[in-house]
Amino acid sequence: MAAAVGQFLRAAGLPLEDANLVDTPGRVAEAWVNEFLDGYLQTPESALGETFPAPPDSSGEMVVVTDLRFHSMCPHHLLPFTGRAHVAYVPGSRVVGFGRLSALVDCFAHRLILQEDLARHVAGSLAKVLGSPATACIIEAEQSCLRLRGDHQRDATTHAEAYEGRLRREGPLRRELWARLGARR
């Protein structure tokens, strides 16, 4: 990867002997392997880690964690996007620690992925791994592709939502989630 980055910089006409560029290929490769593509080394099950029995009286009660900061890379232009994920689920038979929800977001965010797919994968994984009857992932992001290229929409924020199970079908439950998200602002 470092060799390819070096070739890219040379193809762009940059002098790799410049003191600021000498170690750039290695630094870029390390960043990509350890910070942008490390999600490919995880599964949703490993990201969620140990699960615990849901409290017996929690049926129908929603768990919501908001403002989970993340960064990712768009697969179309290899430009970053950053934002906040809001994750919700109704416990089935299992629950996880709150920090594991952030790890699940990063499991998928640290791949080349579209924002819409990130939301879908997180919601789908919660439904599958935890057996949750209702899940949601709402992503607000700042897309470098939109902000820096083309129309240069520097203030644009993009939103993507994904729902599974009862949150997909039941309006009242979805309205409850959005009321909670709106109350935090």
Steps between C-alpha positions, in 0.01 A plus 500: 500500500783740585661428160171575325465829689856589398415426137186712528697796637765460229227483233364828640844651436595544865863479607520207743844620611332802664545468877125526553426219255780251565302298757154585368438169316559301819293736715211490254508120481507470879205737539294312243577158645452596867233770487300489176488134396531315833124439502553221248685308773188492721162340493188647658515218756856586602422873509200446727701264718348337802123515521295480816149377578247778462329604822172307527292818523662679202271368228398785271729756665738674263876543548625813323857627474549827315789701364743215442781673309647310206712545189486305178604504134276531198566219250439727199779758547690366804416819687408505868169561662447560869196524714278370773309177522186457707432134578188350656370154575232328699660214690403151398662236713847664504653844565851645468698772670450849361862523380447194284247697293776745414728207412230365267475834321880506458504138379314616190615866487862387474437354157440657162125547538213723400325684782173328415661156520665588831159570653352180351786277617487633857121462531506156335784374719322605820189313387695189407763477776281612792175357368348845545141541380561869417820680399600829344812684391484863399813659356571873466822570313716754328603354166828631358381395153211747526679770696827518305415386147246589234250747638713568812211484745716580804209509747315191378422221746377167372260269681436129459261284699452127528235314697442131564207310649242693699679833448454452126131414529366685804452875471445561874828329594688694233340826618615417854856460373488829311353675804801382701740617230326836476502547879880485512540811281 
